Amino acid sequence: MPENLRFYAGDGEAVANIYPLDHVRGFYEGMLAEGEKAPLFLCRSAWAGSQRYGAAVWSGDIMSTFSSLRAQVKAGLNMGISGIPWWTADIGGFRGGDPTSPYFRQLIIRWFQFGVFCPIFRLHGHRMPNKDDFNGAPNEVWSFGDLAYEIIQKYMFLRERLRPYIMAQMTKTSNTGVSPMHPLFVDFPSDPICHQVDDEYMFGTDLLVAPILDADTYQRRVYLPADSTWKDAWTDQVFDGGQWLSVEAPLDRIPLFLRGDCILPIKEI
């Protein structure tokens, strides 16, 4: 209850949200004083300006559900357009996932597919059942069954193949402040539909990502922004922008579209 708090800086209602900024700044300045050249702080909260202190923000101890996965897309996009580009979520969610359940195995696959196209790509979580207060079930990438492991490997290797592209986008972010993960309207401000779409996004300047965010879903509608052509990264089929498509999305595939003449190593050779 901020109204009941008093800080050195002032009343809680006025200054409480400054805490995450000063928390990150204290870490950053302390690490510089100890000789670190480029401190990075994985933190669960941030405030306007935290990016200048090496803040890499994750979305906290979220639930292992598809509704939580859906919320992460909006969380990451909102974080980016707030000026904090280095964002991540616990792949698979943090609480409640059972590695033996078909529901969670489907969830972890879809979350990994989304995670590849986040600024920071990381698996974390407290899996069920609990062994004690601090230790849960295994959470390595091979812990969710053979099928899940096969698909997860595929996307880990995809992230590695995309390393040059991702590093180029991160360089742009460092120079411009525009997050590599950003809403469609950032690149296509004159297309009014792009201001309404909140469940797909651009990852860098040339890759449109449309994650699967619901259980037992193997197809989804994807909007392709106007003023460009788009190529399905899996089938190589080319489409004009300014239209909605119904796109197939079997369990091992996330809908991806390349802008214009862009070529990226999405498919394994």
C-alpha positions, 0 to 999 in steps of 0.5 A: 500500500504505497500510501502508507510508505515513507522513503528517504525520497518522499511519500510512497504514493509519489516515489514508490515506483522509483525503487526498481530504477534505483535498484537496477542503478545501484547494481549497475554502479556497484558492478562498474566500481568492481571493474565490470565493463558491461553489467547486465542485471536480470531483474523482475521489475523496472521503471522508465530509464532502467534500460540505461543501467543494463536491465534485462527484465523478466515477467516474474513468476507467471503461471504455466498456462496458455492464458499466461503465454498469451499475456506474455506477448502483450507484456513483451510488446508493452515493455519494448514500446516503454523504452526497455528492449531487453525483455524475457519470460520464463519459457513454460511459465514458472508455476504449476507445470507438470512435465508428464502432462500432455497439456504442459508438453504442448504448452512448453513446445508452443512457448519455446517457439515464441521464446526463440523470437524474444530478445532474451531466450531462456527456460526457467520454472518450478515444475510439479510435483514438488520434491520439497519447498525448494526443488521441483521436478526436472526442467531440462529440455529433455524432461518433457518427452521425446516428441517435445524434445525433438521439437524443442531442439529444432527451435534451439538450433533455429535460434542459433542459425538466426544469431547473425540476424539477431545480433544485427537487430540488437545493434540497431536497438542499441543505436535507436532504442527500438526493441527487436520485439515490437508491434506491427504499427512501429514499422507500418504506422500508416496501416490502421489494422496494424494498430489493432493487432496485439497477438503477432509482432515484428522481430527485427525489421524483416520477420513477422512472428505469429505465435500459437497461444491456445491449446489444441490449436493448429491454425490461426489467422495472421495479418500481413501489413500493407505496403510490402510483400510477405513470404511464408518462411516455411513454404516459400509462398509469397503474399501481398500485404494488407490481408488476413490469412488462415495459416496452418500451424502443426505442433512443430511449426510457428507461423513466420513471414519474411518481409519483401526480399529478406532471406533468413535460415529458418528452415534446416538445410 
